[in-house]
Amino acid sequence: MPLDSLGANLFFQLISARYERGSIILTSNKGFGEWGELMGDPVLATAVLDRLLHHAYIINIRGNSYRLKDRLKTGLYYGSPNGKA
């Protein structure tokens, strides 16, 4: 879900406060190029990503979700196996 202006600014403050002081583990299903739209401000998104990626190890995981895979096995989900209904 997109962040409103207050949420985006609070997220930036959190990342800035942690920058070079401690580790951050962050997961997202959005690519870096989509963060500007997600945060409603491409400049703010760039500043957040600049801090997050400065000393980052990026692990890109592709494939079906384990949760979705389990639901498909139990028959609780009737969408397509790639997660798109």
N, C-alpha and C positions, 0 to 999 in steps of 0.2 A: 504494500500500500504506500502511496506517496506520503511524504512527510509534509506537514504544514510548515510555515515559516518558523514558528517557535520550536517545533520538534527538530527541524534541520539545524537551527542555531544551537540548541541544546546538545545535539549529537556532535557538532563541531567542537563545542566547548569540552565535552567529554574526551574526544580524541586528542584535542590540544593539551588537556591537562595530563593525559597519559603519555604523550609524545616524549620519547627518549627517557621515560621514567620507569616504565614497566611494560610487560608483554600484553598484547591484545590478541585474542583469537576471535576472528570474525568470519561468519559464513554468510553467503548471499547467493541467491539464485539469479542475480542480475549481473550482467557484464559491466565493466568499468564505464563504458560508453553510455550506459543507461542511468548512471547515478545522477547526472544533472537533472534529468526529468524526474527521477525519484525524489530528489531533494527540492525540486522546484527552483533551483538556482545553480546554474552550471559553474559559476565562479566559486561558490561555497563547496560544491562537490569536488572541484579540482583541489581546493585547499585541504579538504579532508583526505582525499586520495593521496595527495603529496605527502602528508604526514604518515598515513597508513603504509604506504609502499616504500618509504625511504629505507628501512632496514628489513623489509618483509621477505618471507619465504611464501611463495604463492603455490598452492596445490590446487590444480584444476581437476575436479572429479567429474567424469562424464558417465552417463548411463542412467538406468532406472533407479529410482529411490528404493531403498530397502523397505521402508514402510509401505510403499505402494506394492512392492513385490509380495510382501506378506499378506496384504489385503486381497490381492489377486488370488493367492493360494487358498485363502479361506472362503473365497466367493463373496466377500463383502463389498467388492468394487466391481462394477460392470463396464467401466470405461475401456479405452484401448490400453495396451500394455505400455505405451510410451507416455502415459499420463494425460493424454489429450482426449477429452470425451467426444 
